Amino acid sequence: MKKQVAFEEALKALEAVVAKLEAGDVPLEESVRLFEEGMSLSGICQKRLDEADRKIELLLRKPEGPVLETEDESDILGTEGREGG
């Protein structure tokens, strides 16, 4: 089973990839490999940020209802298909 990469770890690795690509002294094949790695790391970072955002939204809920609503609130709260009440 693959270990889940922490946001900070993925971000640091992404920054290293970007620095290598910006340096411009990497052969084309290596640049393509680095780009693919960077896209993967970017996806990991976005996923971690989305997870954190959902957790924050849930924590901000009050007993009488949400503090703020989002487009995907039903997805976050698992209320899709439920009737009000």
C-alpha positions, 0 to 999 in steps of 0.5 A: 500500500502506498503511503499518503504524501503530506501536503508540505512534502508534495509542495516541496517536491513540486517546487524542486521540479519547477526550479529544475524546469525553470533552470532550462538546462534539462534535456527534453525527455527529462523535462517531459518526465519532470513535467509529468511528475509536477502535474502529479504533485500538483494534483496531490497538493490540490487534493489535500487543499480540498480535503482541508477546505471540506474539514474547515467547512464542517467545523464552521457549521452551527447546530442551527445550520451552516455558517456558509453554503457552498455549491457542493455542500450536499456532497460535503455533508452527505445530505444529497437525496435527503429532504429538509427537516 
